[in-house]
């Protein structure tokens, strides 16, 4: 073990399980060891982001101790290794030093390789793993599909909650993995029976996927004394070191900051009353902010999940997807809708029967990748003509044609009106609404405009119905009925 020199006042020593940035020979030695063990040609080890020049150690008040340097006085370990020749000695000295001081040994370990894109068998149970010391087992990671959105576990300590919130701000494209605690199985060289060691300790989730499996967690051995934070690759180490110095060490190993005389830590026993009051107020405000931010993010996620199917259906949908979206919009606008294909058993009439109070309208819903065919208006008129034969006891006051036209174009490039030929527009006798206009009213919760466009004060109402006040004097919006 190489001496690291006297501690630097104000800097907290951290064991880093990587060769120092200048130790190219040690990195080559690790690659050669891997080649000898595997029988494959030497392959250069992927250098960790911890050795990149962008990690600002001194800014965060940290002193990195690389492989080959003294680690028994370190306050925490970053990506240590349990394997001989790759950092096992440094890890054992770190753990022994923490145990001798009766301190918690804090470890941050990343699992997985975000740059690994080689195909894997669907039968593979894990993509990567990290070994735990003392044959206690290992943490296995299995890559999740792109677009996974983890959630924060309730009831976390302030330090763990802060870590979870920071990791939720990783880049959207950054991959996630679910973690599982597993044991070891040893195969005997003489062909004798294998020996299995069950996993020890507990994996406590911090962030979970939609199935409740941990994607960020802390491993705690049965007797305590260690706390391993298991996080995904492609995580900003500057943010992690900042969290370690300002959150994790004050919560779990405050004596390490006292020994280093870290300027980032002031002993609460040495603070004035004014400092304590201000610090408490700041901590409470930070907690409130974090809770409010998490609540608003969850609210946004729910609103987005509810809106996206309707938004996509109105702007890009065809067939049943478009009909479903229009039906949902009319429902929230106050209409009761019936799918007539299901009600009548086949394409005997329009797509929807929409009822508002005592007024009923047939709704024909069509899509067109380009300009809408003028024949679509004739389809609605035929449905209106045959309706009395199908449901004579339910007279309708008219019909409406709703068209998602030019849906292969982005919405802002589409014509605001479904039909533009002046002679045809002047002859239209039924309201024609583009889904782009319907979408605009829906997104602003403008239910009155939707009702006016569907009911149309210029059109007759049901013989047995009395029009609502707004339908009797407010004109139909121009964009809803081209040419009117």
Buried (B, 14 or more C-beta within 10 A) or exposed (E): EEEBEEBBEEBBBBBBBBBBBEBEEBBBBBBEBBEEEEEEEBEEBEEBBBBEEEBEBEEBBBBBBBBBBBBBBBBBBBBBBBEEEBBBBBBBBBBEBBEEBEBBBBBBBBBBBBEEEEEEEEEEEBBBBBBBBEEBBBBBBBBBEEEBEBBBBEEBBBBBBBBBBBBBEBEEEBBBBBBBBBEBEEEEEEEEEEEEEEBBBEBBBBBBBEEEBBBBBBBBBEEEBBBBBBBBBBBBBBBBBBBBBBBBBBBBBBEBBBBBEBEBBBEEEEEEEEEEEEEEEEEEEEEEEBEEEBEEBEEEEEEEEEEEBBBEBBBBBBEEBBBBBBBBBBEEBBBEBBBBBEEBEEEBBBBBBBBBBEBBBBBBBBBBEEBBBBEBBEBBBEBBEEBEEEBEEBBBBBBBBBBBBBBEEEBEEBBEBBBEEEEEBEEBEBBBBBBBBBBBBBEEEBBBBBBBBBBBBEBEBBEEBEBBEEBEEBEBBEBBBBBB
